[in-house]
Amino acid sequence: MQSATNIAKSLVPISQFSKGQASRIFDRLHNESQLIVLKNNQPTAFILSPVEYDRLTEIEEDYALLLEAYDRLSKHENERGIPLSEVMEHLGISEEDLNEVGDVEIE
């Protein structure tokens, strides 16, 4: 959560855009994750850096997956699960096989 000082620094009056300062405002996004555009001293819009946008999008996607997993688990909560050891045996995979693979990133 941002402190009051950081929020105050991220405020941008909309009048700065009409004064030809848009390029300078967008350059600030190299160091700041978001800017708050004010119109009549009221927050009107947020400008996000590409990094911040990606971060928030990933959080949203992860949350949707979490909800889907929770929904699936709740539908099958009274059913017996299959232990990992049984699945691995059925597929012919050993612990050594898994260790040889190393880290895998799943998206």
PyMOL commands that place a pseudoatom at each C-alpha (Angstrom):
pseudoatom trace, name=CA, resn=MET, resi=1, chain=A, elem=C, hetatm=0, pos=[0.000, 0.000, 0.000]
pseudoatom trace, name=CA, resn=GLN, resi=2, chain=A, elem=C, hetatm=0, pos=[1.300, 3.417, -0.894]
pseudoatom trace, name=CA, resn=SER, resi=3, chain=A, elem=C, hetatm=0, pos=[2.009, 6.017, 1.760]
pseudoatom trace, name=CA, resn=ALA, resi=4, chain=A, elem=C, hetatm=0, pos=[0.361, 9.439, 1.616]
pseudoatom trace, name=CA, resn=THR, resi=5, chain=A, elem=C, hetatm=0, pos=[3.654, 10.982, 0.474]
pseudoatom trace, name=CA, resn=ASN, resi=6, chain=A, elem=C, hetatm=0, pos=[4.003, 8.523, -2.421]
pseudoatom trace, name=CA, resn=ILE, resi=7, chain=A, elem=C, hetatm=0, pos=[0.377, 9.083, -3.446]
pseudoatom trace, name=CA, resn=ALA, resi=8, chain=A, elem=C, hetatm=0, pos=[0.884, 12.851, -3.415]
pseudoatom trace, name=CA, resn=LYS, resi=9, chain=A, elem=C, hetatm=0, pos=[3.957, 12.464, -5.642]
pseudoatom trace, name=CA, resn=SER, resi=10, chain=A, elem=C, hetatm=0, pos=[1.996, 10.362, -8.133]
pseudoatom trace, name=CA, resn=LEU, resi=11, chain=A, elem=C, hetatm=0, pos=[-0.729, 12.994, -8.691]
pseudoatom trace, name=CA, resn=VAL, resi=12, chain=A, elem=C, hetatm=0, pos=[-0.783, 14.611, -12.127]
pseudoatom trace, name=CA, resn=PRO, resi=13, chain=A, elem=C, hetatm=0, pos=[-3.179, 17.465, -12.941]
pseudoatom trace, name=CA, resn=ILE, resi=14, chain=A, elem=C, hetatm=0, pos=[-4.848, 16.890, -16.310]
pseudoatom trace, name=CA, resn=SER, resi=15, chain=A, elem=C, hetatm=0, pos=[-3.897, 20.446, -17.267]
pseudoatom trace, name=CA, resn=GLN, resi=16, chain=A, elem=C, hetatm=0, pos=[-0.264, 19.286, -17.617]
pseudoatom trace, name=CA, resn=PHE, resi=17, chain=A, elem=C, hetatm=0, pos=[-1.302, 17.245, -20.658]
pseudoatom trace, name=CA, resn=SER, resi=18, chain=A, elem=C, hetatm=0, pos=[-2.668, 20.341, -22.403]
pseudoatom trace, name=CA, resn=LYS, resi=19, chain=A, elem=C, hetatm=0, pos=[0.555, 22.215, -21.580]
pseudoatom trace, name=CA, resn=GLY, resi=20, chain=A, elem=C, hetatm=0, pos=[2.578, 19.827, -23.737]
pseudoatom trace, name=CA, resn=GLN, resi=21, chain=A, elem=C, hetatm=0, pos=[4.024, 17.865, -20.820]
pseudoatom trace, name=CA, resn=ALA, resi=22, chain=A, elem=C, hetatm=0, pos=[2.597, 14.439, -21.768]
pseudoatom trace, name=CA, resn=SER, resi=23, chain=A, elem=C, hetatm=0, pos=[6.001, 13.091, -22.802]
pseudoatom trace, name=CA, resn=ARG, resi=24, chain=A, elem=C, hetatm=0, pos=[7.522, 14.099, -19.475]
pseudoatom trace, name=CA, resn=ILE, resi=25, chain=A, elem=C, hetatm=0, pos=[4.571, 12.581, -17.599]
pseudoatom trace, name=CA, resn=PHE, resi=26, chain=A, elem=C, hetatm=0, pos=[4.948, 9.266, -19.432]
pseudoatom trace, name=CA, resn=ASP, resi=27, chain=A, elem=C, hetatm=0, pos=[8.702, 9.298, -18.787]
pseudoatom trace, name=CA, resn=ARG, resi=28, chain=A, elem=C, hetatm=0, pos=[7.917, 9.250, -15.073]
pseudoatom trace, name=CA, resn=LEU, resi=29, chain=A, elem=C, hetatm=0, pos=[6.563, 5.720, -15.538]
pseudoatom trace, name=CA, resn=HIS, resi=30, chain=A, elem=C, hetatm=0, pos=[10.144, 4.477, -15.865]
pseudoatom trace, name=CA, resn=ASN, resi=31, chain=A, elem=C, hetatm=0, pos=[10.529, 5.120, -12.129]
pseudoatom trace, name=CA, resn=GLU, resi=32, chain=A, elem=C, hetatm=0, pos=[6.938, 5.021, -10.896]
pseudoatom trace, name=CA, resn=SER, resi=33, chain=A, elem=C, hetatm=0, pos=[4.466, 2.173, -11.297]
pseudoatom trace, name=CA, resn=GLN, resi=34, chain=A, elem=C, hetatm=0, pos=[1.366, 4.334, -11.540]
pseudoatom trace, name=CA, resn=LEU, resi=35, chain=A, elem=C, hetatm=0, pos=[0.216, 7.932, -11.842]
pseudoatom trace, name=CA, resn=ILE, resi=36, chain=A, elem=C, hetatm=0, pos=[-3.121, 9.382, -10.814]
pseudoatom trace, name=CA, resn=VAL, resi=37, chain=A, elem=C, hetatm=0, pos=[-4.611, 11.941, -13.203]
pseudoatom trace, name=CA, resn=LEU, resi=38, chain=A, elem=C, hetatm=0, pos=[-6.656, 14.647, -11.499]
pseudoatom trace, name=CA, resn=LYS, resi=39, chain=A, elem=C, hetatm=0, pos=[-9.455, 16.629, -13.119]
pseudoatom trace, name=CA, resn=ASN, resi=40, chain=A, elem=C, hetatm=0, pos=[-10.984, 19.348, -10.950]
pseudoatom trace, name=CA, resn=ASN, resi=41, chain=A, elem=C, hetatm=0, pos=[-8.909, 17.962, -8.063]
pseudoatom trace, name=CA, resn=GLN, resi=42, chain=A, elem=C, hetatm=0, pos=[-10.646, 14.574, -8.322]
pseudoatom trace, name=CA, resn=PRO, resi=43, chain=A, elem=C, hetatm=0, pos=[-8.987, 11.305, -9.416]
pseudoatom trace, name=CA, resn=THR, resi=44, chain=A, elem=C, hetatm=0, pos=[-10.128, 10.718, -12.991]
pseudoatom trace, name=CA, resn=ALA, resi=45, chain=A, elem=C, hetatm=0, pos=[-7.754, 8.089, -14.357]
pseudoatom trace, name=CA, resn=PHE, resi=46, chain=A, elem=C, hetatm=0, pos=[-4.765, 5.948, -13.511]
pseudoatom trace, name=CA, resn=ILE, resi=47, chain=A, elem=C, hetatm=0, pos=[-1.807, 5.550, -15.825]
pseudoatom trace, name=CA, resn=LEU, resi=48, chain=A, elem=C, hetatm=0, pos=[0.085, 2.310, -15.241]
pseudoatom trace, name=CA, resn=SER, resi=49, chain=A, elem=C, hetatm=0, pos=[3.590, 1.398, -16.307]
pseudoatom trace, name=CA, resn=PRO, resi=50, chain=A, elem=C, hetatm=0, pos=[3.786, -1.690, -18.536]
pseudoatom trace, name=CA, resn=VAL, resi=51, chain=A, elem=C, hetatm=0, pos=[5.469, -3.588, -15.683]
pseudoatom trace, name=CA, resn=GLU, resi=52, chain=A, elem=C, hetatm=0, pos=[2.674, -2.685, -13.249]
pseudoatom trace, name=CA, resn=TYR, resi=53, chain=A, elem=C, hetatm=0, pos=[0.000, -3.568, -15.815]
pseudoatom trace, name=CA, resn=ASP, resi=54, chain=A, elem=C, hetatm=0, pos=[1.612, -6.983, -16.367]
pseudoatom trace, name=CA, resn=ARG, resi=55, chain=A, elem=C, hetatm=0, pos=[1.868, -7.542, -12.605]
pseudoatom trace, name=CA, resn=LEU, resi=56, chain=A, elem=C, hetatm=0, pos=[-1.797, -6.729, -12.031]
pseudoatom trace, name=CA, resn=THR, resi=57, chain=A, elem=C, hetatm=0, pos=[-2.909, -8.808, -15.011]
pseudoatom trace, name=CA, resn=GLU, resi=58, chain=A, elem=C, hetatm=0, pos=[-0.973, -11.792, -13.684]
pseudoatom trace, name=CA, resn=ILE, resi=59, chain=A, elem=C, hetatm=0, pos=[-2.564, -11.374, -10.248]
pseudoatom trace, name=CA, resn=GLU, resi=60, chain=A, elem=C, hetatm=0, pos=[-5.998, -11.304, -11.868]
pseudoatom trace, name=CA, resn=GLU, resi=61, chain=A, elem=C, hetatm=0, pos=[-5.252, -14.461, -13.875]
pseudoatom trace, name=CA, resn=ASP, resi=62, chain=A, elem=C, hetatm=0, pos=[-3.888, -16.247, -10.792]
pseudoatom trace, name=CA, resn=TYR, resi=63, chain=A, elem=C, hetatm=0, pos=[-7.009, -15.297, -8.835]
pseudoatom trace, name=CA, resn=ALA, resi=64, chain=A, elem=C, hetatm=0, pos=[-9.272, -16.671, -11.583]
pseudoatom trace, name=CA, resn=LEU, resi=65, chain=A, elem=C, hetatm=0, pos=[-7.309, -19.933, -11.512]
pseudoatom trace, name=CA, resn=LEU, resi=66, chain=A, elem=C, hetatm=0, pos=[-7.568, -20.053, -7.722]
pseudoatom trace, name=CA, resn=LEU, resi=67, chain=A, elem=C, hetatm=0, pos=[-11.346, -19.648, -7.915]
pseudoatom trace, name=CA, resn=GLU, resi=68, chain=A, elem=C, hetatm=0, pos=[-11.549, -22.383, -10.543]
pseudoatom trace, name=CA, resn=ALA, resi=69, chain=A, elem=C, hetatm=0, pos=[-9.424, -24.736, -8.421]
pseudoatom trace, name=CA, resn=TYR, resi=70, chain=A, elem=C, hetatm=0, pos=[-11.529, -23.998, -5.339]
pseudoatom trace, name=CA, resn=ASP, resi=71, chain=A, elem=C, hetatm=0, pos=[-14.710, -24.674, -7.328]
pseudoatom trace, name=CA, resn=ARG, resi=72, chain=A, elem=C, hetatm=0, pos=[-13.363, -27.992, -8.597]
pseudoatom trace, name=CA, resn=LEU, resi=73, chain=A, elem=C, hetatm=0, pos=[-12.200, -29.046, -5.135]
pseudoatom trace, name=CA, resn=SER, resi=74, chain=A, elem=C, hetatm=0, pos=[-15.540, -28.183, -3.553]
pseudoatom trace, name=CA, resn=LYS, resi=75, chain=A, elem=C, hetatm=0, pos=[-17.403, -30.268, -6.162]
pseudoatom trace, name=CA, resn=HIS, resi=76, chain=A, elem=C, hetatm=0, pos=[-15.283, -33.322, -5.315]
pseudoatom trace, name=CA, resn=GLU, resi=77, chain=A, elem=C, hetatm=0, pos=[-14.607, -32.844, -1.610]
pseudoatom trace, name=CA, resn=ASN, resi=78, chain=A, elem=C, hetatm=0, pos=[-16.296, -36.111, -0.634]
pseudoatom trace, name=CA, resn=GLU, resi=79, chain=A, elem=C, hetatm=0, pos=[-14.422, -38.181, -3.214]
pseudoatom trace, name=CA, resn=ARG, resi=80, chain=A, elem=C, hetatm=0, pos=[-11.218, -40.058, -2.501]
pseudoatom trace, name=CA, resn=GLY, resi=81, chain=A, elem=C, hetatm=0, pos=[-8.173, -38.525, -4.149]
pseudoatom trace, name=CA, resn=ILE, resi=82, chain=A, elem=C, hetatm=0, pos=[-5.405, -40.506, -5.808]
pseudoatom trace, name=CA, resn=PRO, resi=83, chain=A, elem=C, hetatm=0, pos=[-2.055, -40.333, -4.017]
pseudoatom trace, name=CA, resn=LEU, resi=84, chain=A, elem=C, hetatm=0, pos=[0.843, -38.962, -6.055]
pseudoatom trace, name=CA, resn=SER, resi=85, chain=A, elem=C, hetatm=0, pos=[2.789, -42.198, -5.569]
pseudoatom trace, name=CA, resn=GLU, resi=86, chain=A, elem=C, hetatm=0, pos=[0.004, -44.180, -7.292]
pseudoatom trace, name=CA, resn=VAL, resi=87, chain=A, elem=C, hetatm=0, pos=[-0.146, -41.750, -10.212]
pseudoatom trace, name=CA, resn=MET, resi=88, chain=A, elem=C, hetatm=0, pos=[3.623, -41.850, -10.633]
pseudoatom trace, name=CA, resn=GLU, resi=89, chain=A, elem=C, hetatm=0, pos=[3.622, -45.660, -10.507]
pseudoatom trace, name=CA, resn=HIS, resi=90, chain=A, elem=C, hetatm=0, pos=[0.814, -45.822, -13.075]
pseudoatom trace, name=CA, resn=LEU, resi=91, chain=A, elem=C, hetatm=0, pos=[2.736, -43.487, -15.413]
pseudoatom trace, name=CA, resn=GLY, resi=92, chain=A, elem=C, hetatm=0, pos=[6.085, -45.200, -14.786]
pseudoatom trace, name=CA, resn=ILE, resi=93, chain=A, elem=C, hetatm=0, pos=[7.705, -42.097, -13.318]
pseudoatom trace, name=CA, resn=SER, resi=94, chain=A, elem=C, hetatm=0, pos=[10.196, -42.259, -10.448]
pseudoatom trace, name=CA, resn=GLU, resi=95, chain=A, elem=C, hetatm=0, pos=[11.344, -39.599, -7.982]
pseudoatom trace, name=CA, resn=GLU, resi=96, chain=A, elem=C, hetatm=0, pos=[14.701, -39.616, -9.775]
pseudoatom trace, name=CA, resn=ASP, resi=97, chain=A, elem=C, hetatm=0, pos=[12.953, -38.839, -13.077]
pseudoatom trace, name=CA, resn=LEU, resi=98, chain=A, elem=C, hetatm=0, pos=[11.294, -35.812, -11.475]
pseudoatom trace, name=CA, resn=ASN, resi=99, chain=A, elem=C, hetatm=0, pos=[14.538, -34.586, -9.926]
pseudoatom trace, name=CA, resn=GLU, resi=100, chain=A, elem=C, hetatm=0, pos=[16.338, -34.794, -13.285]
pseudoatom trace, name=CA, resn=VAL, resi=101, chain=A, elem=C, hetatm=0, pos=[13.807, -32.477, -14.925]
pseudoatom trace, name=CA, resn=GLY, resi=102, chain=A, elem=C, hetatm=0, pos=[14.602, -29.526, -12.662]
pseudoatom trace, name=CA, resn=ASP, resi=103, chain=A, elem=C, hetatm=0, pos=[12.414, -26.448, -12.324]
pseudoatom trace, name=CA, resn=VAL, resi=104, chain=A, elem=C, hetatm=0, pos=[9.596, -25.984, -14.800]
pseudoatom trace, name=CA, resn=GLU, resi=105, chain=A, elem=C, hetatm=0, pos=[7.621, -22.757, -15.173]
pseudoatom trace, name=CA, resn=ILE, resi=106, chain=A, elem=C, hetatm=0, pos=[3.940, -23.323, -15.814]
pseudoatom trace, name=CA, resn=GLU, resi=107, chain=A, elem=C, hetatm=0, pos=[1.849, -20.511, -17.222]
for i in range(1, 107): cmd.bond("trace and resi %d" % i, "trace and resi %d" % (i + 1))
show_as sticks, trace
zoom trace
